[in-house]
Amino acid sequence: MKKGAQKAKPVTKVITVTASGPRTRPRLSRGRKDRVKWKNTDTVGIRIKFLKKWPFTGSRHQIPVGAGGNSATLTVSSTAEKRKYRYTIVPKRLGKRGPPDPPGVSVGG
């Protein structure tokens, strides 16, 4: 890093989940070590379950999000691959079809 250059500060992104599914698919930076948390506006508690790969620091687990509450804040791992990470919401609230696009986050440099 050049002398006097500012290091990019991490950004915390909030993904709002309604009864019809998540509203955004954020792009996260592993270089900044961005953070993410889920906000549940539904009246039923949910869990976020990543399907194949885990892009965050710490051990892989289902992320609980209480009714009307927020999840814990997770930090993108500096070793996460640059790709899309898909997850599902448990329990499913949208019947068998689910949302038009599966939920996910994208990790970039």
C-alpha positions in Angstrom: 0.0 0.0 0.0 1.3 3.4 -0.9 2.2 5.8 1.9 -0.8 7.9 2.8 -3.2 5.6 0.9 -6.4 4.9 2.8 -7.4 1.3 3.4 -10.9 0.6 2.3 -13.2 0.2 5.3 -15.5 -2.8 5.6 -19.2 -2.3 4.7 -22.1 -4.0 6.5 -24.9 -4.9 4.1 -28.4 -5.8 5.4 -30.5 -8.3 3.4 -34.2 -7.9 4.2 -36.2 -11.1 4.1 -40.0 -10.8 3.8 -42.6 -13.6 3.5 -42.0 -13.6 -0.3 -38.2 -14.0 0.1 -35.1 -11.8 0.2 -35.2 -8.4 -1.5 -31.6 -8.1 -2.6 -28.5 -10.1 -3.7 -25.6 -8.1 -2.4 -22.1 -8.0 -3.8 -19.5 -8.4 -1.0 -15.8 -7.6 -1.1 -13.4 -10.0 0.5 -10.6 -7.5 0.2 -12.5 -5.0 2.5 -13.7 -7.9 4.6 -17.3 -6.8 4.2 -20.0 -7.9 6.6 -23.6 -9.0 6.1 -26.6 -9.7 8.2 -30.2 -10.7 7.5 -33.3 -8.8 8.7 -36.5 -10.8 8.9 -39.7 -8.7 8.6 -41.9 -11.9 8.7 -43.8 -13.1 11.8 -42.0 -16.5 11.7 -38.4 -17.2 12.6 -36.2 -18.5 9.8 -32.8 -20.0 9.2 -30.4 -19.2 6.3 -28.8 -22.3 5.0 -25.9 -22.0 2.5 -26.1 -24.8 -0.1 -22.6 -25.7 -1.2 -19.9 -23.4 0.0 -19.5 -21.1 3.0 -18.1 -17.6 2.2 -17.7 -16.3 5.8 -15.2 -16.6 8.6 -15.9 -19.1 11.2 -17.4 -22.5 10.9 -20.3 -23.3 8.6 -23.7 -23.3 10.2 -27.4 -22.4 9.6 -27.9 -18.7 10.5 -30.9 -18.1 12.7 -33.0 -15.0 12.2 -35.9 -14.5 14.6 -39.3 -13.1 13.7 -39.0 -9.4 13.3 -35.3 -9.6 14.2 -31.8 -9.6 12.8 -29.2 -12.3 12.4 -25.7 -12.1 13.8 -23.3 -10.2 11.6 -21.0 -12.4 9.4 -17.7 -11.3 7.9 -16.6 -12.4 4.4 -13.5 -14.6 4.5 -10.4 -13.3 2.9 -10.1 -16.8 1.3 -13.6 -17.0 -0.2 -13.7 -17.7 -3.9 -15.0 -15.0 -6.2 -18.3 -16.4 -7.1 -22.0 -16.5 -6.2 -23.0 -18.3 -3.1 -26.5 -19.7 -3.0 -28.6 -20.3 0.1 -32.1 -21.4 1.0 -34.5 -20.1 3.7 -35.8 -22.7 6.2 -38.8 -23.1 6.6 -39.9 -22.4 3.1 -42.6 -19.7 3.2 -43.4 -19.6 -0.6 -44.9 -22.9 -1.2 -43.1 -25.4 -3.5 -42.1 -22.9 -6.2 -40.1 -20.4 -4.1 -38.9 -17.0 -5.5 -38.1 -16.6 -9.2 -34.3 -16.5 -8.6 -32.7 -18.5 -5.8 -31.3 -16.2 -3.1 -27.5 -15.7 -2.8 -24.6 -13.3 -2.3 -21.8 -12.6 -4.7 -18.2 -12.2 -3.4 -15.7 -10.2 -5.4 -12.2 -8.9 -4.9 
